[in-house]
Amino acid sequence: MKSTVIVLLALFVFASPVLAGELYGTITDGKKPIAAGVKVEIAVSGKSYTAETGKFGSYRIAVKEKGKCTLTVHVGEQSPSVDLFSYDRSTRYDWVLETNDGKLSLRRK
């Protein structure tokens, strides 16, 4: 019994730093997914986390900090940004790229 409690306590102590909010979702351009390999960046508290989109415009980034973040999608020479929030748990954000007067912007799906 004593060893079980020690093992559970050790798992809790060592696992807690690993807990991070994961931000994931898809990015579409109209009704079709954006190309694979597009750089997606999340900035929070002076730190930056990056990933690239997958085959179907999906992204997945683990963010250690909680709170307000900025998501930036680097498409060609344009980099539209939008604010979002990171939590302890995984959160899905799906986005649509829109073009207004030749300028790209993101809106939540």
RODREN-794107 format. One record per residue (C-alpha): z, y, x; residue in one letter. Coordinates in steps of 0.1 Angstrom, whole numbers, padded with zeros to 4 digits, always signed. Example, Ala and Ser with C-alpha at 12.3 -4.5 7.8 and 13.67 -1.06 7.14 Angstrom:
# RODREN-794107
+0078-0045+0123a+0071-0011+0137s
# end
This chain:
# RODREN-794107
+0000+0000+0000m+0010+0024+0028k-0023+0018+0046s-0043+0024+0015t-0027+0058+0010v-0033+0067+0047i-0070+0057+0044v-0075+0077+0012l-0058+0107+0027l-0080+0105+0058a-0111+0102+0037l-0101+0133+0017f-0093+0153+0048v-0125+0144+0067f-0148+0146+0037a-0137+0181+0025s-0157+0200+0052p-0188+0180+0042v-0186+0193+0006l-0212+0219+0002a-0232+0233-0027g-0267+0220-0028e-0294+0242-0042l-0325+0224-0054y-0354+0227-0078g-0391+0233-0080t-0414+0263-0074i-0446+0265-0094t-0476+0288-0094d-0484+0291-0130g-0484+0255-0143k-0491+0238-0109k-0466+0232-0081p-0470+0253-0049i-0483+0236-0018a-0462+0213+0003a-0448+0229+0035g-0441+0263+0021v-0409+0278+0038k-0380+0284+0015v-0350+0303+0029e-0315+0309+0015i-0294+0337+0030a-0257+0339+0023v-0228+0357+0042s-0250+0364+0072g-0262+0328+0075k-0296+0314+0068s-0306+0279+0056y-0343+0268+0055t-0364+0240+0041a-0400+0234+0032e-0414+0225-0001t-0423+0189-0009g-0454+0174-0023k-0446+0186-0059f-0433+0221-0050g-0397+0208-0047s-0370+0221-0024y-0335+0210-0015r-0310+0230+0007i-0273+0224+0013a-0254+0256+0015v-0218+0256+0029k-0208+0290+0015e-0201+0297-0021k-0212+0329-0039g-0242+0352-0042k-0273+0341-0022c-0308+0353-0017t-0337+0328-0020l-0369+0339-0002t-0402+0320-0005v-0426+0326+0024h-0461+0324+0009v-0489+0335+0032g-0480+0371+0042e-0458+0377+0012q-0421+0368+0008s-0408+0373-0027p-0370+0371-0030s-0345+0366-0058v-0307+0364-0061d-0289+0333-0071l-0254+0317-0068f-0241+0288-0047s-0213+0267-0061y-0193+0236-0048d-0215+0214-0069r-0253+0209-0068s-0272+0235-0088t-0308+0233-0100r-0330+0264-0099y-0366+0262-0109d-0389+0291-0102w-0423+0304-0111v-0444+0325-0088l-0461+0354-0106e-0486+0379-0093t-0484+0415-0106n-0508+0441-0091d-0514+0418-0061g-0477+0414-0053k-0459+0381-0057l-0425+0378-0075s-0402+0350-0086l-0388+0344-0120r-0365+0317-0132r-0383+0290-0153k
# end
